[in-house]
Amino acid sequence: MNPFEELESNVRYYCRRWPAVFSSASGSTITDENGVEYLDFFAGAGALSYGHNNPILVDVAIEHLRAGKLLHSLDTFTVEKRRFLEAMQRYVLDPRQLDMVIQTVGPTGATAVEAALQLAQRITGNRAVVGFEGSYHGMTYRAASISASMAGRATSAHLKDFVALPYVANVTDDDVKLLKDTLRATVDGQKIGAVIIEPTQGEGGARPFDPAYLRTIREECSQLGILVIADEVQAGVGRTGPFFSFEGSSLDPDIVCLSKSISGLGLPMAINLVRRSLDTWAPGEFSGTFRGNNLAFATSAAMLENYWADSELEKGTEQRGLLVRDALQHMADDYGRGRFAVRGNGLLCGLDVGSTEVAETIAQGSFERRLIVETCGAGDTTVKLLTPIIIEEDELLDGLDRLNDAVAHAV
Ligand SMILES: Cc1ncc(COP(=O)(O)O)c(C=O)c1O
């Protein structure tokens, strides 16, 4: 009997793409039960930016477990949560002059999004939400309902009180007009309470928004009393270089959703950063049994202390990102016949090959070459590269060679 096929729901997905039984992992490599090593350029869908089993963070976790510290803590005070909050203040909030409080929520990105939407509705009294085509915010009902595209893999349950605007790479007057009109309109009888945006889209195809458009969103929303929610679940915590992918854009969000890599070690954890003046929650109004993953607080604090005390990691991610996009551009030039496009920001990169079949063949060909990559974007036409951001340069080049080979054979 194959227990996976016999016992696991038909909904299983990644195991169909990469049908190995994995047993260990280190840095950018995962190893199956037969000892075959794969380079992991998917990194837990972005949850492993700091690598598999990052040794610094594993040590923290082992010490935590051995010392009999709390694992589950709801939202009680703990030593680890204090250290995490102080690290966030010191390495993230203060250097960026963000006067925000930290809301711990249940452990998924979707929960952070739910909390953000509920808070926005509570503050503005308006339920309708504006989002963007190609965005993905999670699988709970409300998060799915504002996910304008599920990368072609599932149907979104659109609610009537949601409007999706087009993705904007280079802002035009028409884009600004559409934004202004939409923000002033009512949807299903409801005024707009929030705009939710992934400043760099992940599932939508590694697509950064034009910073000038992000600034316009901020200006318009400020005028109209609409809240700006930045969903940084995938692009945040250093994925694009800076801690937040919106840095330098004047988006200045009211709420920032973070999850995936925030624990540093791939542990379940999510938080929202909320502008202090908007933190109008009543005590206990938004709850959740698993909003106090104390082990994740410990590893997250260590991640912040070790990687965000200076700008080395940020610079390294930007450099490695350039290297990736340069290699992807070569692939586009050599094999694309004008049909491929390179996308991305920092180490959230993609090669849009303009065809679902070709992208799929490349992903499968990569797996045959022991490289794990996923497809994304509308119609799944983009091969996405989400390497750990701490990847060594020789591993990066090795993986890019394997990808190049897979692309060469797919066209
Ligand atoms: C931008 C973004 N928001 C939210 C989510 C949902 O996170 P989770 O799967 O942890 O619910 C994801 C997951 O891929 C995401 O990429």
The ligand as an SDF file (V2000), in Angstrom:
LIG
                    3D

 16 16  0  0  0  0  0  0  0  0999 V2000
    0.9820   37.2630   -0.5250 C   0  0  0  0  0  0  0  0  0  0  0  0
    0.3550   36.1460    0.2460 C   0  0  0  0  0  0  0  0  0  0  0  0
   -0.5860   36.4290    1.1580 N   0  0  0  0  0  0  0  0  0  0  0  0
   -1.1650   35.4690    1.8920 C   0  0  0  0  0  0  0  0  0  0  0  0
   -0.8350   34.1370    1.7010 C   0  0  0  0  0  0  0  0  0  0  0  0
   -1.5180   33.0850    2.5190 C   0  0  0  0  0  0  0  0  0  0  0  0
   -0.6430   32.5560    3.4500 O   0  0  0  0  0  0  0  0  0  0  0  0
   -0.9990   31.1410    4.1290 P   0  0  0  0  0  0  0  0  0  0  0  0
   -0.8510   30.1040    3.0660 O   0  0  0  0  0  0  0  0  0  0  0  0
   -0.0010   31.0050    5.2310 O   0  0  0  0  0  0  0  0  0  0  0  0
   -2.3880   31.2640    4.6410 O   0  0  0  0  0  0  0  0  0  0  0  0
    0.1420   33.8040    0.7690 C   0  0  0  0  0  0  0  0  0  0  0  0
    0.5180   32.3970    0.5390 C   0  0  0  0  0  0  0  0  0  0  0  0
    1.1160   32.0330   -0.4430 O   0  0  0  0  0  0  0  0  0  0  0  0
    0.7460   34.8240    0.0100 C   0  0  0  0  0  0  0  0  0  0  0  0
    1.6690   34.5550   -0.9170 O   0  0  0  0  0  0  0  0  0  0  0  0
  1  2  1  0
  2  3  1  0
  2 15  2  0
  3  4  2  0
  4  5  1  0
  5  6  1  0
  5 12  2  0
  6  7  1  0
  7  8  1  0
  8  9  2  0
  8 10  1  0
  8 11  1  0
 12 13  1  0
 12 15  1  0
 13 14  2  0
 15 16  1  0
M  END
$$$$
